[in-house]
Amino acid sequence: MGPIFEHRSPSTESPDVLRDKAEMPTSNEHSPSEPEKATRNISPTNERIPFEDEITYPEGGRDAWLVVFGAWCGLTSSLGIYNTTGVFEVVVSRVLLPDVSPSSLGWIFSVYAFVNWVCGVQVGPTFDAMGPRLLILAGSICTLIGIFTLSVSTEYYQIFLSFSIMTGIGSSLLLTPSMGCVAHWFMERRGLASGIAFIGGGFGGVLFPLMIQALLPKVGWGWSIRILGFVLLALCAISIAFCRSRIPPRKGAETTWRDTLPDPKIFLDGTGAMAVTTIGVLLTDLAYFIPITYTPIYYIDRQHLAQGEALTGSSAFAYQLLAILNAASCVGRYVAGDMADRFGRYNTMIVSLFFCTVSVLCFWLPDIVVPDLDNYALLIVFILLFGFCSGSNVSLTPICLGQLCETQEYGRYYATCFTAVSFGVLVSIPIAGGLLSAVEAEGKEKYWGVALFAGLSYVAAFLSFLWVRIKVKGFDWRIKW
């Protein structure tokens, strides 16, 4: 994933300077705290002070919403695959590579996520210079090559190259420009527009598991993935047709390749806000990827289904659970985007992370450790609550970073944060796989270490975002931030 850059026209004074002047305290007002001074570019209410010659945004209209639709299709193709990794994990672990350890299999999916993130950091400046279409075209080609070669892969290295590397690169090239082009058409309603576009990722996570589940018993693994490839072809074509940028880069402020290089100095901002936010984002993505990957295989082990039943109707509910999770995520992403515009990005993120923690530790973990549990109540509540609340995990984290820096610094901040995050994601599934192997149990009981790891990661992520919010804006939750 790559940065979403805002473009502003030149002015004698920047909007942030004008905003600061408008917010200068009178003699009866208290002086701002040090954390507030360090993040002075963000006003307490996030209101923009109008100034002469500022670039305007359509905030709607046919062209703007067609761009959102194109971005929706692009995100369905990229994040949809990301959210379907649980289905791939079942087939790879139970059918294609049944003798490979869970920790070794974990590298297939964690490297895919790593490539997705780390390549996205490099795509941002190219998007600024060239616009979205060539990037989406290149991403479409890479994704389709990866998916169609995956359909004929049977060895570990073949699956690794086709899915982890080629599909990972393709997903990244689709993801960044799909997000970025929406920012050219919306400012005040950007959270809502981005939330609608990000629903595509959840929709893909609903459509693809159900489609593969229906096709597997009829046509087998190979043709199921080829049909998925043809669906991706149609979605990518729509994305290429409708995704376009609107505002050319301002001379003297273009983002260069240097902006994609991590800069550890930005962690030394005097407040620790950037460093702790990066830790929070890393832990959020680390925790989020675990339920997405292990939900279907958890259900299969919970029901003690044999290896040969992974592709039959007996395991249908395993794939449907992942679809339900992603359907709830669709709603959650829309609501999170709207709430972020109304109440603030950090405020919304903190609430979302709290309920993600509750879903994992209060519903999934008890479903694992309670013996002889015949009903699905705890599991279903976990799937619905986690799906809804985790919708913000992907869509709000890049926007939260924008609260900590000037617009022209965003690329550097994003690169530094998500380079660190990519390495966290890289080790998440291998660690979870190692925990599965370490627990001497059968069936669902062996997943308690995985669930506890995800839950504690969410606790730490929640505390990280909460600390930054209090450090910068204090305990007044009426402040929109």
PECOR-V423622 format. One record per helix or strand of 3 or more residues. SS is the DSSP state (@ for helix, = for strand). FROM is the first residue (numbers start at 1). TO is the last residue. If there is no record, write none. Layout:
SS:FROM:TO + SS:FROM:TO
//
This chain:
@:15:22 + @:34:38 + @:62:82 + @:85:96 + @:102:130 + @:133:150 + @:156:182 + @:190:242 + @:257:260 + @:264:267 + @:273:302 + @:307:311 + @:313:343 + @:345:369 + @:377:389 + @:391:395 + @:397:404 + @:407:438 + @:443:473
//
